[in-house]
């Protein structure tokens, strides 16, 4: 309803810098490669879907924070 929340710039900078941890990002890449090869188990497919969802959420948060900070993603 047009409510406004003030967030400290420092917090927005931290959100803009968010990334998947390197180990998690490597796992995501590995699962995507296995998926492309058609070699995922049902458990790996579930894991891949969860990691993709997490990655997309972080990307959206980063994009909003960068827009707030006046920067391009």
N, C-alpha and C positions, 0 to 999 in steps of 0.2 A: 504494500500500500504506500510505497514511497518512503518507508522508514529508512533512515540513514544510520549506518554504523560507522563509527570512526575507528580506523585501524592504524596503529603506528606505522610510519613509513619503514622502519626497521623490520617489522614483521612482514610487510609486503615484499621487501627485498629478499627476505628468507624464502618466502613462497616462490618468488620469481626464480630463485636459484635451485629449487627442488629438482631432484633427479632420482631415478631408481638407483639403489646401491649397485656398484659394479658387478657383484656376484649375482644379483637378481637380474640385472640386464643381460649378463652372459647366459643365464639360464633361459631367459625369454628368447634370446636369439637362437639358442640350441633347440628349444621346443619349436620355434617357427621353422627352422631348417628341417627338423624331423617331420613336421606337418606338411611341408612342401613335398617331401619325399613319400608321404603317405605312410609313415612309420610310427605314428603316435598310438600309444595304448589309451584306453578310455580314461585312466587316471591322469595320464599326461595331458590329454585333451582338456580335462577339467582344470588342471594346473595352468595350462596355456590360456584358457579363457579368463581365469582369475587374474593372471599377470597382465593380460591385455587390458582388462577393465581397470586395473590399478594404474597402468601406464597412461591410459586415456584420461583418467581422473586427474592425475598429476599434470598432464599436458593442458587440460582445461583450466586448472587452478593457476598454472604458470601464465597462460595466455591472459587471463583476467588480471593477474597481478601486474604483468608487464604493461597492459593497457592502462591500468590505474597509474603506473609510474611514468606513462608517456613514452614507452619504448615499444618497438616492434618485436614480436616473437621470433 
